[in-house]
Amino acid sequence: MASDNESKPSGGLYERRIGTPTTNDEVNGYWLFGFGVLLGLAGVVLFFFTEAATTTRGIGYALAALAPIFVMLGAVIRFPLRKAGTTLGYLGTAVSVLGVVWFVSIFPEGWSTSSGDSTVIVLYGLGLGLIGLAGTVVPLLSDPVYEDYERMRSETASATAERDETSAELDATREELDETRGELDAAESELAATTEKLSETESALGSVRAETAALRESKARFELFEDAGGKPRWRLRHRNGNVIATAGQGYSSRGKAQQGLHSVRRNALGAGLLRIETPVAEAEAVADDDGPEPEDAAEPDVAIPDEDAAPESQATFELYADSADEWRFRLRHDNGNVVGDSGEGYASKSNAKRALAKLRDHVAAADYLRIDPAAFEVFRDAAGEYRWRLVHENGNVLADSGEGYASRQKAQQGLDSVRSNAGGAGLAFPDDEDAEGRAGDGESKATFEAYEDRGGKWRWRLVHDNGNLIADSGEGYASKSNATDAIERVSEYAPDATALAAGSAAFEIYEDAAEEWRWRLRHRNGNVLSDSGEGYASRSNAVEAVTRVKANAPGAETVEK
């Protein structure tokens, strides 16, 4: 192969436009080839612009004769030839150029147009022959030179080193891959262990939820009350009215009574059973001694009721027709006092009996709710959806949720939205352009809208800025002013109203306009099942009246007057 003049040939324009050369002779051969082409073109042009048998015409012949010489030399040295071939190519070029120079020196006088000049022809032909031998015969007859061996060995060594380096990188990559696989296996094992722990936790959580659900489905409720001596006590009453357990003795404050109640809740579920054989005399002595007030909770007196049996009652329901020929009922204690009545009249005796039956079903398990002066009640309707309503102490429902919620938490969120927005909400009349509304305080994100329904009654709704309805009036009003008055009452009472959780029914204990305490039993549908019928001087007296109703109503007989 042609020898390299530099270890790293620089191709310049050749490298930028054609490719990276392997030797400098490759670049030189390209330029010699191009130079030969240009000489040939120049000779042809000069031939056409000169006269025959002139020195200028002879130079055109000479240029044309030089073209094949350089074209062949450029091709020869570009080939991968041995050094002997390259040398022979350059020698042939020199001989041919000598012949061309000789031609120029004798033309036109010494040049025969018929036979030419033998010396010039021999020199020119000999040079071309030597160039041809350099590119064809010499490579076949000569052996590779020492430089070629060195180059080949260098290239082989370089390739071997590159291969070894690549192998080392591949081995390192394999090691990293093995380490990564090990880490991945460890992570998978850890994930499996975590998943197993999570499953165990979920199983335990399910057990806790089941236990909690069982506790929530209890058929009894704790009651806090004041005894005849004015001391707070607690008792656990079954929904059929029977007392399952009591505090056994009074507490110095309601707070301590609640502490004792909570202690029983915490400890009763997992408590064991210890049978104590106590002589009768000793037991009576202990019973006569009240002892100090308990720090946590007094040991309860326990009764095991028959859940299907109605408790013994000391009262009787009286079913009667009033002066307006409406049917009513009242619960009269054996001492002659009326402890509760229907609160309203019914069109027929059967309606009154149905109301009385509903009262029996709900009275024992009903909660105590205190309304002062208004409160939110969260309850579950007949369709199993949770709702809320804002109830005034006078018994009127000021607002309700307007729709059911899937969970108690969702209902509480809707209630909280009314609390936070009703106080500063603006007022608008979407169907009455002439009516003048009012702007909100800037903090509320809702607006009251008063409108007339298809039946000609006025209603209102509280609409959030996002378009959701968060409350409505629940009933119609005879005039626009009545509807706006109701809006003002909701704006006044809603922000500070407490939230009361009600079951199927609840006792509402409130103070009336005459500053007397009363109670009413309200069903979750909003209907009042029964009320106190009279006022009490104190809240505790009203609570005690409710307690008597809860104790006596489930098992009371019914008589017609």
C-alpha positions as CSV (number, residue, x, y, z in Angstrom):
1,M,0.0,0.0,0.0
2,A,1.2,3.5,-0.6
3,S,3.3,4.8,2.3
4,D,1.9,7.3,4.8
5,N,3.8,10.6,5.2
6,E,2.0,11.2,8.4
7,S,0.6,9.0,11.0
8,K,-2.7,10.8,10.9
9,P,-3.4,12.1,7.4
10,S,-5.2,15.5,7.2
11,G,-7.8,15.5,4.4
12,G,-8.9,19.1,4.7
13,L,-11.6,19.8,2.1
14,Y,-11.4,16.1,0.9
15,E,-12.3,14.9,4.4
16,R,-15.1,17.4,4.8
17,R,-16.7,16.7,1.4
18,I,-15.7,13.1,0.5
19,G,-14.6,11.2,3.6
20,T,-11.8,10.4,6.0
21,P,-8.6,9.3,4.0
22,T,-6.5,6.4,5.2
23,T,-3.2,7.9,3.7
24,N,-2.0,11.2,2.4
25,D,-1.4,9.6,-1.1
26,E,-5.1,9.0,-1.2
27,V,-5.7,12.8,-1.0
28,N,-2.8,13.6,-3.4
29,G,-4.1,11.1,-5.9
30,Y,-7.5,12.8,-5.9
31,W,-6.0,16.2,-6.6
32,L,-3.6,14.9,-9.3
33,F,-6.6,13.2,-11.0
34,G,-8.5,16.5,-11.0
35,F,-5.4,18.4,-12.2
36,G,-5.1,16.1,-15.2
37,V,-8.7,16.7,-16.1
38,L,-8.2,20.4,-16.0
39,L,-5.1,20.2,-18.2
40,G,-7.0,18.2,-20.8
41,L,-9.8,20.8,-20.9
42,A,-7.4,23.7,-21.1
43,G,-5.6,22.0,-24.1
44,V,-8.9,21.5,-25.9
45,V,-9.9,25.1,-25.4
46,L,-6.5,26.4,-26.5
47,F,-6.7,24.2,-29.6
48,F,-9.9,25.9,-30.8
49,F,-8.6,29.4,-30.2
50,T,-5.2,29.1,-31.9
51,E,-4.0,28.8,-35.5
52,A,-2.5,25.6,-36.9
53,A,1.3,25.1,-37.0
54,T,2.0,27.7,-34.4
55,T,3.8,27.6,-31.1
56,T,0.6,28.3,-29.2
57,R,-1.2,25.4,-31.0
58,G,1.8,23.3,-29.8
59,I,1.2,24.3,-26.2
60,G,-2.4,23.2,-26.6
61,Y,-1.2,19.8,-27.8
62,A,1.2,19.6,-24.9
63,L,-1.6,20.3,-22.3
64,A,-3.8,17.7,-23.9
65,A,-0.9,15.2,-23.8
66,L,-0.2,15.9,-20.1
67,A,-3.9,15.1,-19.1
68,P,-3.6,11.3,-19.4
69,I,-0.4,11.3,-17.5
70,F,-1.8,13.0,-14.4
71,V,-5.1,11.2,-14.6
72,M,-3.4,7.8,-14.6
73,L,-0.9,8.8,-11.8
74,G,-3.7,10.1,-9.6
75,A,-5.6,6.8,-10.0
76,V,-2.5,4.7,-9.4
77,I,-1.4,6.4,-6.1
78,R,-4.9,6.3,-4.7
79,F,-4.9,2.6,-5.0
80,P,-3.6,0.5,-2.0
81,L,-0.2,-0.2,-3.7
82,R,3.2,-1.1,-2.4
83,K,6.0,1.5,-2.3
84,A,7.6,0.0,-5.4
85,G,4.4,0.6,-7.4
86,T,4.2,4.2,-6.2
87,T,7.8,4.9,-7.2
88,L,7.4,3.4,-10.6
89,G,4.3,5.5,-11.2
90,Y,6.2,8.7,-10.4
91,L,9.1,7.6,-12.7
92,G,6.7,6.9,-15.6
93,T,5.2,10.4,-15.1
94,A,8.6,12.0,-15.3
95,V,9.5,10.2,-18.5
96,S,6.2,11.1,-20.2
97,V,6.5,14.8,-19.1
98,L,10.0,14.8,-20.6
99,G,8.6,13.6,-23.9
100,V,5.9,16.4,-23.8
101,V,8.6,19.0,-23.1
102,W,10.6,17.7,-26.0
103,F,7.5,18.0,-28.2
104,V,7.0,21.7,-27.3
105,S,10.7,22.5,-28.0
106,I,10.6,21.2,-31.6
107,F,7.0,22.1,-32.6
108,P,6.2,23.2,-35.2
109,E,9.3,23.4,-37.3
110,G,10.9,20.1,-36.2
111,W,7.6,18.2,-36.0
112,S,6.6,16.1,-39.0
113,T,2.9,16.3,-39.6
114,S,2.9,12.9,-41.3
115,S,5.2,10.7,-39.0
116,G,5.9,13.0,-36.0
117,D,9.1,12.5,-34.0
118,S,10.2,9.1,-32.9
119,T,12.0,10.3,-29.8
120,V,9.1,12.2,-28.4
121,I,6.7,9.3,-29.2
122,V,9.0,6.7,-27.5
123,L,9.5,8.8,-24.4
124,Y,5.8,9.6,-24.0
125,G,4.7,6.0,-24.6
126,L,7.4,4.6,-22.3
127,G,6.2,6.9,-19.5
128,L,2.6,5.8,-19.9
129,G,3.7,2.2,-19.9
130,L,5.6,2.6,-16.7
131,I,2.6,4.1,-15.0
132,G,0.4,1.3,-16.2
133,L,2.9,-1.3,-14.9
134,A,3.0,0.5,-11.5
135,G,-0.8,0.1,-11.1
136,T,-1.2,-3.4,-12.5
137,V,1.9,-5.7,-12.8
138,V,4.1,-4.5,-9.9
139,P,1.5,-5.2,-7.1
140,L,1.2,-8.8,-8.4
141,L,5.0,-9.5,-8.4
142,S,6.2,-7.7,-5.3
143,D,5.9,-8.7,-1.6
144,P,4.4,-6.5,1.1
145,V,7.0,-4.0,2.6
146,Y,8.0,-3.8,6.2
147,E,5.9,-0.7,6.8
148,D,2.7,-2.5,5.8
149,Y,3.5,-5.2,8.3
150,E,4.0,-2.6,11.0
151,R,0.8,-0.9,10.1
152,M,-1.2,-4.1,10.0
153,R,0.3,-5.2,13.3
154,S,-0.4,-1.8,14.8
155,E,-4.0,-1.9,13.6
156,T,-4.4,-5.5,15.0
157,A,-2.9,-4.4,18.3
158,S,-5.3,-1.4,18.4
159,A,-8.2,-3.6,17.6
160,T,-7.2,-6.1,20.3
161,A,-6.9,-3.4,22.9
162,E,-10.2,-2.0,21.9
163,R,-11.8,-5.4,22.2
164,D,-10.2,-6.0,25.6
165,E,-11.5,-2.6,26.8
166,T,-14.9,-3.4,25.5
167,S,-14.8,-6.8,27.2
168,A,-13.8,-5.2,30.5
169,E,-16.7,-2.7,30.2
170,L,-19.1,-5.6,29.4
171,D,-17.9,-7.5,32.5
172,A,-18.4,-4.4,34.6
173,T,-21.8,-3.9,33.2
174,R,-22.7,-7.5,33.9
175,E,-21.5,-7.1,37.5
176,E,-23.7,-4.0,37.9
177,L,-26.6,-5.9,36.4
178,D,-26.1,-8.7,38.9
179,E,-26.0,-6.2,41.8
180,T,-29.1,-4.6,40.5
181,R,-30.9,-7.9,40.2
182,G,-29.8,-8.7,43.8
183,E,-31.2,-5.3,45.0
184,L,-34.4,-6.0,43.0
185,D,-34.8,-9.4,44.6
186,A,-34.3,-7.9,48.0
187,A,-36.8,-5.1,47.2
188,E,-39.3,-7.7,46.1
189,S,-38.8,-9.7,49.3
190,E,-39.3,-6.6,51.3
191,L,-42.4,-5.7,49.3
192,A,-43.8,-9.2,49.9
193,A,-43.2,-8.9,53.6
194,T,-44.8,-5.4,53.6
195,T,-47.7,-6.7,51.7
196,E,-48.1,-9.6,54.2
197,K,-48.0,-7.1,57.1
198,L,-50.5,-4.9,55.3
199,S,-52.8,-7.8,54.9
200,E,-52.5,-8.6,58.6
201,T,-53.2,-5.0,59.4
202,E,-56.2,-4.9,57.1
203,S,-57.5,-8.1,58.7
204,A,-57.1,-6.5,62.2
205,L,-58.7,-3.3,61.0
206,G,-61.6,-5.3,59.6
207,S,-62.0,-7.0,63.0
208,V,-61.9,-3.6,64.7
209,R,-64.4,-2.2,62.3
210,A,-66.7,-5.2,62.8
211,E,-66.4,-4.7,66.6
212,T,-67.0,-1.0,66.3
213,A,-70.1,-1.7,64.1
214,A,-71.3,-4.1,66.7
215,L,-70.9,-1.5,69.4
216,R,-72.7,1.1,67.2
217,E,-75.6,-1.4,66.8
218,S,-76.1,-1.6,70.5
219,K,-79.7,-1.9,71.5
220,A,-79.1,0.3,74.6
221,R,-78.1,3.8,75.5
222,F,-76.5,5.5,78.5
223,E,-78.6,8.2,80.2
224,L,-77.2,11.0,82.4
225,F,-79.7,12.3,85.0
226,E,-80.1,13.9,88.4
227,D,-81.6,11.8,91.2
228,A,-84.0,13.0,93.9
229,G,-81.1,14.1,96.0
230,G,-79.7,16.3,93.1
231,K,-76.7,14.1,92.4
232,P,-75.8,13.2,88.8
233,R,-76.0,9.5,88.0
234,W,-75.9,7.4,84.9
235,R,-77.9,4.3,83.8
236,L,-77.8,2.0,80.8
237,R,-81.3,1.6,79.4
238,H,-82.4,-1.0,76.8
239,R,-84.5,0.3,73.9
240,N,-87.4,-1.6,75.3
241,G,-87.2,0.6,78.4
242,N,-85.6,-1.7,80.8
243,V,-82.6,-0.4,82.9
244,I,-79.7,-2.8,82.3
245,A,-77.2,-1.1,84.7
246,T,-76.9,2.0,86.9
247,A,-74.1,3.9,88.6
248,G,-75.2,2.5,92.0
249,Q,-74.5,5.9,93.7
250,G,-74.5,9.6,92.9
251,Y,-71.5,11.7,91.8
252,S,-70.6,15.2,93.0
253,S,-70.7,16.6,89.5
254,R,-71.9,15.8,86.0
255,G,-68.3,15.6,84.8
256,K,-67.5,12.8,87.2
257,A,-70.6,10.9,86.2
258,Q,-69.5,11.1,82.6
259,Q,-66.0,9.8,83.6
260,G,-67.6,6.8,85.3
261,L,-69.8,6.2,82.3
262,H,-66.8,6.3,79.9
263,S,-64.9,3.9,82.3
264,V,-67.7,1.4,82.0
265,R,-67.6,1.7,78.2
266,R,-63.9,1.1,78.1
267,N,-63.8,-1.8,80.5
268,A,-67.1,-3.7,80.2
269,L,-66.5,-5.3,76.7
270,G,-63.4,-7.3,77.8
271,A,-64.1,-7.7,81.5
272,G,-64.0,-11.2,82.9
273,L,-66.6,-12.8,85.3
274,L,-65.7,-13.4,89.0
275,R,-68.2,-15.1,91.2
276,I,-68.0,-13.9,94.8
277,E,-69.8,-15.9,97.6
278,T,-70.8,-13.2,100.1
279,P,-72.8,-13.9,103.2
280,V,-76.2,-12.2,103.3
281,A,-75.5,-10.3,106.5
282,E,-72.2,-9.0,105.1
283,A,-73.8,-8.0,101.8
284,E,-76.5,-6.0,103.6
285,A,-73.9,-4.3,105.7
286,V,-72.0,-3.3,102.6
287,A,-75.2,-2.1,100.9
288,D,-76.0,0.1,103.9
289,D,-72.6,1.8,103.6
290,D,-72.5,4.3,100.8
291,G,-68.7,4.7,101.1
292,P,-66.6,7.3,99.4
293,E,-67.4,8.6,95.9
294,P,-65.6,6.5,93.3
295,E,-62.6,8.0,91.5
296,D,-63.4,6.4,88.1
297,A,-66.7,4.6,88.1
298,A,-69.0,3.0,90.6
299,E,-69.6,-0.7,90.2
300,P,-72.9,-0.9,88.3
301,D,-76.0,-2.8,89.4
302,V,-76.7,-5.2,86.6
303,A,-80.1,-6.5,85.4
304,I,-80.6,-9.0,82.6
305,P,-83.8,-8.0,80.7
306,D,-86.0,-10.0,78.5
307,E,-85.5,-8.2,75.2
308,D,-88.9,-9.3,73.9
309,A,-90.9,-8.4,77.0
310,A,-92.3,-4.9,77.6
311,P,-91.2,-3.3,80.9
312,E,-93.7,-2.9,83.6
313,S,-95.3,0.6,83.3
314,Q,-96.8,2.9,85.9
315,A,-98.7,4.9,83.3
316,T,-101.6,4.6,80.8
317,F,-102.2,6.0,77.4
318,E,-105.6,7.7,77.1
319,L,-107.1,7.9,73.6
320,Y,-109.9,10.6,73.4
321,A,-111.7,13.0,71.1
322,D,-111.3,16.7,71.9
323,S,-113.9,19.5,71.6
324,A,-113.1,19.9,67.9
325,D,-113.8,16.2,67.3
326,E,-110.1,15.5,66.7
327,W,-108.5,12.4,68.2
328,R,-105.7,12.8,70.6
329,F,-103.7,10.8,73.2
330,R,-102.0,11.5,76.4
331,L,-99.8,9.5,78.8
332,R,-101.1,9.7,82.4
333,H,-99.1,8.5,85.3
334,D,-100.7,6.4,88.0
335,N,-100.4,9.4,90.3
336,G,-102.7,11.3,88.0
337,N,-100.2,13.5,86.3
338,V,-100.1,13.9,82.5
339,V,-96.5,13.3,81.5
340,G,-97.0,13.6,77.8
341,D,-99.5,14.1,75.0
342,S,-99.9,13.9,71.2
343,G,-99.3,17.7,70.7
344,E,-101.7,17.7,67.8
345,G,-105.1,16.3,66.8
346,Y,-105.8,13.6,64.3
347,A,-108.7,13.4,61.8
348,S,-109.5,9.8,62.8
349,K,-109.1,7.4,65.7
350,S,-107.0,5.1,63.4
351,N,-104.6,7.9,62.7
352,A,-104.2,8.6,66.4
353,K,-103.6,4.9,67.1
354,R,-100.9,4.7,64.3
355,A,-99.2,7.8,65.8
356,L,-99.4,6.1,69.3
357,A,-97.8,2.9,67.9
358,K,-95.0,4.9,66.3
359,L,-94.4,6.6,69.6
360,R,-94.1,3.3,71.4
361,D,-91.6,2.1,68.8
362,H,-89.3,5.0,69.1
363,V,-89.6,6.5,72.6
364,A,-87.3,4.1,74.5
365,A,-84.3,4.5,72.2
366,A,-84.7,8.2,71.4
367,D,-81.8,10.5,72.2
368,Y,-81.9,13.7,74.2
369,L,-81.3,16.8,72.1
370,R,-81.0,20.3,73.5
371,I,-82.0,23.2,71.2
372,D,-80.9,26.7,72.3
373,P,-82.3,28.6,70.4
374,A,-81.7,26.6,67.2
375,A,-79.7,23.5,66.3
376,F,-78.9,21.3,63.3
377,E,-80.2,17.7,63.4
378,V,-78.4,15.1,61.4
379,F,-80.6,12.1,60.8
380,R,-81.1,9.1,58.4
381,D,-84.3,9.1,56.3
382,A,-86.5,6.2,55.3
383,A,-84.4,5.7,52.1
384,G,-81.2,5.2,54.2
385,E,-79.7,8.6,53.1
386,Y,-78.4,11.1,55.6
387,R,-80.0,14.5,55.9
388,W,-79.9,17.6,58.1
389,R,-82.4,20.2,59.2
390,L,-82.1,23.4,61.2
391,V,-84.7,23.4,63.9
392,H,-85.8,26.3,66.1
393,E,-86.7,25.8,69.7
394,N,-90.3,26.6,68.9
395,G,-90.4,23.5,66.8
396,N,-90.3,25.1,63.4
397,V,-87.9,23.7,60.8
398,L,-86.0,26.7,59.4
399,A,-84.0,24.9,56.7
400,D,-83.1,21.5,55.5
401,S,-80.5,19.9,53.3
402,G,-82.9,19.5,50.3
403,E,-81.2,16.3,49.3
404,G,-79.9,13.1,50.8
405,Y,-76.2,12.2,51.4
406,A,-74.5,8.9,51.1
407,S,-72.8,9.1,54.5
408,R,-73.1,11.0,57.8
409,Q,-69.8,12.7,57.1
410,K,-71.1,14.1,53.7
411,A,-74.1,15.4,55.5
412,Q,-71.9,17.0,58.1
413,Q,-69.8,18.6,55.4
414,G,-73.0,20.1,53.8
415,L,-74.1,21.3,57.3
416,D,-70.7,23.0,57.8
417,S,-70.9,24.7,54.4
418,V,-74.2,26.3,55.5
419,R,-72.7,27.3,58.8
420,S,-69.7,29.1,57.2
421,N,-71.7,30.8,54.4
422,A,-75.2,31.6,55.6
423,G,-74.3,34.4,57.9
424,G,-72.7,36.7,55.3
425,A,-74.5,35.4,52.2
426,G,-76.1,38.0,49.9
427,L,-79.8,37.9,48.7
428,A,-81.0,37.8,45.1
429,F,-84.4,37.5,43.4
430,P,-83.6,35.7,40.1
431,D,-87.3,35.8,38.9
432,D,-88.0,39.4,39.9
433,E,-85.8,42.0,38.2
434,D,-87.5,44.9,40.1
435,A,-86.8,43.4,43.5
436,E,-83.8,44.8,45.4
437,G,-81.5,42.3,46.9
438,R,-78.3,42.7,49.0
439,A,-74.7,42.0,48.5
440,G,-72.8,39.5,50.6
441,D,-70.0,40.4,53.1
442,G,-67.3,39.3,50.8
443,E,-66.3,36.3,52.9
444,S,-69.3,34.1,52.2
445,K,-69.2,31.9,49.1
446,A,-73.0,31.5,48.7
447,T,-76.1,33.5,47.9
448,F,-79.7,33.3,49.1
449,E,-82.2,33.2,46.2
450,A,-85.9,33.9,46.9
451,Y,-88.3,32.8,44.2
452,E,-92.0,32.0,43.6
453,D,-92.7,28.3,42.8
454,R,-95.4,27.0,40.4
455,G,-97.9,26.8,43.2
456,G,-97.6,30.6,43.9
457,K,-95.7,30.1,47.2
458,W,-92.4,31.8,48.0
459,R,-89.4,29.7,48.7
460,W,-85.7,30.2,49.2
461,R,-82.5,28.3,48.5
462,L,-78.9,28.8,49.4
463,V,-76.6,28.4,46.3
464,H,-72.9,28.1,46.5
465,D,-70.7,30.1,44.1
466,N,-69.8,26.8,42.4
467,G,-73.5,26.3,41.5
468,N,-74.3,23.6,44.1
469,L,-77.5,23.8,46.2
470,I,-76.5,23.5,49.8
471,A,-79.8,24.3,51.6
472,D,-83.4,25.2,50.9
473,S,-86.5,26.3,52.8
474,G,-88.2,22.9,52.8
475,E,-91.6,24.5,52.7
476,G,-93.4,27.4,50.9
477,Y,-94.4,30.8,52.3
478,A,-97.5,32.8,51.6
479,S,-95.6,36.0,50.7
480,K,-92.2,37.2,49.7
481,S,-91.8,39.0,53.0
482,N,-92.3,35.8,54.9
483,A,-89.6,34.1,52.8
484,T,-87.1,36.9,53.4
485,D,-87.9,36.8,57.1
486,A,-87.1,33.1,57.1
487,I,-83.8,33.9,55.3
488,E,-82.9,36.4,58.0
489,R,-83.6,33.8,60.8
490,V,-81.4,31.2,59.0
491,S,-78.6,33.9,58.6
492,E,-78.9,34.7,62.3
493,Y,-79.1,31.1,63.8
494,A,-77.1,28.9,61.4
495,P,-73.5,30.1,62.1
496,D,-73.8,29.3,65.9
497,A,-76.2,26.4,65.8
498,T,-74.8,23.1,67.2
499,A,-75.1,19.8,65.4
500,L,-77.1,17.1,67.0
501,A,-77.0,13.5,65.8
502,A,-80.5,11.9,65.8
503,G,-81.5,8.3,65.2
504,S,-85.0,7.3,64.1
505,A,-86.4,9.8,66.6
506,A,-85.1,12.2,69.3
507,F,-86.3,14.1,72.3
508,E,-85.8,17.9,71.9
509,I,-85.5,19.8,75.2
510,Y,-85.9,23.5,74.8
511,E,-87.0,26.7,76.6
512,D,-90.2,28.3,75.3
513,A,-91.2,32.0,75.0
514,A,-92.5,32.0,78.6
515,E,-89.0,30.7,79.8
516,E,-90.5,27.4,80.7
517,W,-88.7,24.1,79.7
518,R,-90.5,21.7,77.5
519,W,-89.8,18.5,75.4
520,R,-91.1,17.1,72.2
521,L,-90.3,13.8,70.5
522,R,-89.5,14.4,66.8
523,H,-89.4,11.6,64.2
524,R,-86.6,11.7,61.6
525,N,-89.1,12.7,59.0
526,G,-89.6,16.0,60.9
527,N,-93.1,15.1,62.4
528,V,-93.6,15.7,66.2
529,L,-94.8,12.4,67.7
530,S,-95.4,13.7,71.2
531,D,-94.7,16.7,73.4
532,S,-94.7,17.6,77.1
533,G,-98.1,19.3,77.0
534,E,-96.9,21.6,79.8
535,G,-93.9,23.7,80.8
536,Y,-91.4,22.9,83.6
537,A,-89.6,25.2,85.9
538,S,-86.1,23.8,85.1
539,R,-84.4,21.8,82.4
540,S,-83.7,19.0,84.9
541,N,-87.5,18.7,85.5
542,A,-88.1,18.4,81.8
543,V,-85.3,15.8,81.5
544,E,-86.9,13.8,84.4
545,A,-90.2,14.0,82.6
546,V,-88.6,12.6,79.5
547,T,-87.1,9.8,81.6
548,R,-90.6,8.9,83.0
549,V,-92.0,8.9,79.4
550,K,-89.2,6.6,78.2
551,A,-89.7,4.3,81.2
552,N,-93.5,4.0,81.0
553,A,-94.6,4.6,77.4
554,P,-93.3,1.3,75.9
555,G,-95.4,-0.9,78.2
556,A,-98.3,1.4,78.9
557,E,-101.8,0.1,78.2
558,T,-104.2,2.1,76.0
559,V,-107.7,3.0,77.1
560,E,-110.4,5.1,75.3
561,K,-112.1,7.9,77.0
